[in-house]
């Protein structure tokens, strides 16, 4: 399943490049999507992303692991590109 962050949707609609919002905001959006998908599907739910999405996915997974070291809900992350520098 592919999900675009709202700032990316706006860029696609307007054709104008925009900087991403603060990472806390994109992490909160990702967490909402993850919770929804986790409620709809049984079994392990791998996450991933491309570029900024990859960065957010890895940060989300590390937060989940820090909260629940013995039973993290994210079994793995697949990333197709990762920004060298935080935006």
Number of C-alpha atoms within 10 A of each C-alpha: 4 5 11 11 14 13 15 17 12 14 13 11 9 10 10 9 11 11 9 14 12 9 15 10 11 20 18 13 14 19 17 12 13 18 10 11 13 15 9 8 9 8 8 11 14 14 19 18 20 15 15 20 23 20 20 23 27 20 14 21 21 15 14 16 16 11 11 11 11 8 10 15 16 18 13 14 15 13 16 11 13 16 12 8 5 8 10
